[in-house]
């Protein structure tokens, strides 16, 4: 089993309508800090992004924020993080988030969160990496997506030879144990050069 030292969290720059989403983000940030796991995230100070990052920092943990220059004002870059990387564009942001992370977790979020999650799932499906991916299904938020993935499998658009190994957790306490159990020594640093170039 490989040690998970950094976790990339994809989540909304808004807080959503359900207070459980913010509570989960804060609880996971605390969990990361207390476990000595560095948070890698999109660099914002608002919404669930701000909630998880501030919780890590408030409990003595380490945060790497990665944000494109054009979003520094819109998402209000969180200046108190230990490491803030400003990129030229979204493609560079996503590449660096990948390179800095041993695993990926999707908390509730919008289109951007969905896009980042699905991209990691696609790369895994194509054999470009084996880093663990986990959907934090807080209060059933991701149920529609999980249903769609099941439908894609049933209708043979996700075929056995191209299956996607995505973990799910209904509570914050399950996330790190599931990531650690899924990790293997060769998983943490695998990325095809053509993917890095394409981004």
C-alpha positions in Angstrom: 0.0 0.0 0.0 1.3 3.4 -1.0 1.2 6.4 1.3 -1.2 9.1 0.2 0.7 12.4 0.8 -1.3 14.8 -1.3 -5.0 14.8 -2.2 -6.5 17.0 -5.0 -10.0 18.1 -4.1 -12.4 19.2 -6.8 -15.4 21.2 -5.5 -17.6 24.2 -6.0 -16.6 27.8 -5.8 -20.1 28.2 -4.4 -21.5 26.6 -1.2 -24.7 25.2 -2.6 -28.1 25.1 -0.8 -27.4 22.2 1.5 -25.4 23.1 4.7 -24.1 19.5 4.8 -21.9 20.3 1.8 -20.0 23.0 3.7 -19.9 20.8 6.8 -18.4 18.0 4.8 -15.8 20.3 3.2 -14.7 21.6 6.6 -14.6 18.2 8.1 -12.5 16.8 5.3 -10.1 19.7 5.6 -9.7 19.0 9.3 -9.2 15.3 8.5 -6.5 16.1 5.9 -4.6 18.4 8.3 -4.7 15.9 11.2 -3.5 13.1 8.9 -0.6 15.1 7.6 -2.0 15.0 4.0 -1.4 18.1 1.9 -4.5 19.6 0.1 -4.1 20.5 -3.5 -7.0 22.5 -4.8 -8.1 25.3 -7.1 -6.9 28.2 -5.0 -10.1 30.0 -4.2 -11.2 31.5 -0.9 -15.0 31.2 -1.4 -17.6 28.4 -1.5 -16.6 24.8 -0.8 -13.1 25.5 -2.1 -12.6 28.1 0.6 -14.2 25.9 3.3 -11.9 22.9 2.7 -8.7 25.0 2.4 -9.4 27.2 5.4 -10.2 24.1 7.5 -6.9 22.6 6.6 -5.0 25.7 7.5 -7.0 26.3 10.7 -5.9 22.8 11.9 -2.3 23.3 11.1 -2.2 21.6 7.7 -0.6 22.4 4.4 -2.3 23.7 1.2 -1.2 24.1 -2.4 -3.5 26.3 -4.4 -3.4 26.3 -8.2 -5.3 29.1 -9.9 -5.3 30.7 -13.4 -4.5 34.4 -13.3 -7.9 35.4 -14.8 -9.7 33.7 -11.8 -7.7 35.3 -9.0 -10.4 38.0 -8.6 -13.5 36.0 -9.5 -12.7 33.1 -7.2 -10.8 35.3 -4.7 -7.5 33.6 -4.3 -6.8 32.4 -0.8 -3.6 34.3 0.1 -2.9 32.5 3.4 -2.0 29.2 1.7 1.6 28.1 2.0 2.0 27.6 -1.8 -0.1 29.5 -4.4 0.7 28.7 -8.0 -0.7 31.1 -10.6 -1.1 29.5 -14.1 -1.6 31.0 -17.5 -4.8 29.0 -18.3 -7.1 26.2 -17.2 -5.1 23.6 -19.0 -1.9 24.3 -17.1 -3.9 24.5 -13.9 -5.3 21.0 -14.4 -2.0 19.5 -15.4 -0.3 20.9 -12.3 -3.1 19.7 -10.0 -2.6 16.3 -11.5 1.2 16.3 -11.1 1.0 17.5 -7.5 -1.5 14.9 -6.3 -1.5 11.3 -5.3 -5.3 10.9 -5.4 -8.5 12.8 -6.4 -11.7 13.6 -4.4 -14.8 15.2 -5.8 -16.9 17.0 -3.3 -20.2 18.6 -4.5 -19.8 21.3 -7.2 -20.9 22.5 -10.6 -19.8 22.1 -14.2 -16.1 22.8 -13.5 -16.0 20.2 -10.7 -17.8 17.7 -13.0 -15.4 18.4 -15.9 -12.3 17.9 -13.7 -13.7 14.7 -12.2 -14.7 13.2 -15.6 -11.3 14.1 -17.1 -9.5 12.1 -14.5 -12.0 9.2 -15.0 -11.3 9.4 -18.8 -7.5 9.3 -18.3 -7.9 6.4 -16.0 -10.1 4.6 -18.5 -7.5 5.1 -21.2 -4.7 3.7 -18.9 -3.0 7.0 -18.5 -2.9 6.9 -14.7 -3.8 4.7 -11.8 -4.2 7.2 -9.0 -7.3 6.7 -6.9 -10.4 8.7 -7.7 -13.2 9.1 -5.1 -16.6 10.6 -5.4 -17.7 12.0 -2.0 -21.4 11.5 -2.4 -22.5 13.9 0.4 -26.2 13.6 1.1 -26.6 11.8 -2.3 -25.4 14.8 -4.3 -23.7 12.6 -6.9 -26.5 10.1 -7.2 -27.5 11.3 -10.7 -24.0 10.9 -12.0 -23.6 7.5 -10.5 -26.9 6.5 -12.1 -25.7 7.8 -15.4 -22.4 5.8 -15.1 -24.5 2.7 -14.3 -26.7 3.4 -17.4 -23.6 3.8 -19.6 -22.4 0.4 -18.4 -25.7 -1.3 -18.9 -25.9 0.1 -22.5 -22.3 -1.0 -23.2 -20.8 2.5 -23.6 -18.6 1.6 -20.7 -17.4 -1.8 -21.6 -15.6 -4.3 -19.3 -12.2 -3.7 -20.9 -12.6 0.0 -20.4 -14.2 0.0 -17.0 -13.7 2.9 -14.6 -12.6 2.2 -11.1 -14.1 5.1 -9.1 -14.5 4.9 -5.4 -17.5 6.4 -3.6 -17.9 7.5 0.0 -21.1 8.7 1.7 -19.3 10.2 4.7 -16.0 12.1 5.2 -14.6 9.5 7.6 -14.6 6.9 4.7 -12.6 9.0 2.3 -8.9 8.7 3.4 -9.2 5.0 4.4 -10.7 4.2 1.0 -8.0 6.1 -0.9 -5.2 4.4 1.1 -6.7 1.0 0.5 -6.9 1.6 -3.2 -3.4 3.0 -3.6 -0.6 0.8 -5.0 3.1 1.6 -5.2 3.1 2.3 -8.9 -0.1 4.4 -8.9 1.2 7.7 -7.6 3.4 9.0 -10.4 2.0 7.5 -13.6 1.2 9.9 -16.4 1.8 9.5 -20.1 4.0 12.2 -21.7 1.5 12.7 -24.5 -1.2 13.7 -21.9 1.2 16.2 -20.3 2.0 17.7 -23.7 -1.6 17.8 -24.8 -2.6 19.9 -21.8 
